[in-house]
């Protein structure tokens, strides 16, 4: 990565650095980090159905709680802050 590219991404959160570059332009990225027991396919299906802009998701980690349940840490990036806010509201509801 050249110095100008590093400078362009300097304002991104650490978890967005060096990963995103797929469908979502760097200059318009907004992201969330979440923990969920939902299947990744369920999360992706919701994003497909409800987001007007581009988005991307990656599994950042998987942990097991004391009861044997698996929790996934997901990093989700959106091209649109409105899509991010809509997803955040969905998770809270």
N, C-alpha and C positions, 0 to 999 in steps of 0.2 A: 504494500500500500504506500503510495507516495505521500509526502508531507501534506500537500493540499487536501488529499482525501482524509487524512487523519484530522486535519483541522475542521473539515466539514462535519465529522461525526463527534467532535469533542463535546457537544452538548447532549448527546444521547446517554441514557442510563447505561451502566456497565454491562447489563445483561443483553443490551442491543448491539454492543460493540462487536464487530467482526463476524456476526452471524447473519444478519438480515441482508438481503440483497436480491431476494426473489422478486415477488410481485409488488412489493411496497417500496416506493422510492425513499431513500434515506432522509431527504429533506422534509418529508411529510409523516414520518413515523411517530406514533404514540403507542405505548405498550402497557401491558398489565402483567404482573406475576401472580399466579393463583395456585392454591392447593385444592385438589378435588379428588373424589373417589369415582367420579363419572368416567365412563369410557371415552377415550380420545375421539372415537368415531361420533359419539353423541355431541361432543363439543364442536367438532368440525361441521356436523350436520346443522347445528343451530347457527353457526357463523355463516354457512352457505345460505341459509334461508332468511337471515335477518340483516346481513351487512350489505350496504349499498356499494362500498368500496372494497379494495383489496385488503387482505389480511393474511397472516401467516402464524403458525403455532408450532412450538417444539416442546418436547418433553425435556425438562431440565433435571429431573431426578425422580426416583421412586423410593418411598419409605414405607415401612410397615409399622403400624402402631402396636401397642401392647396387646390388643385384641386380635391380632392377625389380619387386620384390614390394611389394604394397600392404599396409599395416598400418592397421587402424582403431583409433582410441581410442574406447572406449565408456564411458558412464556409466550404471550400472545401479543402480536404487533398489528396495528391497524393503520391504514392510510388516512382514515377519517376519525377525528375525535368524537363525532356523533356516534359512530359504530362502537367505539370503545365505551362510551357512556351507556349506550343501549345494552351492551354485553354486561357491564358492571351492574346495571339495574336488574338484568335477568338473573345474575348470580345471587343478588341480595334477596330476590323475591321468592 
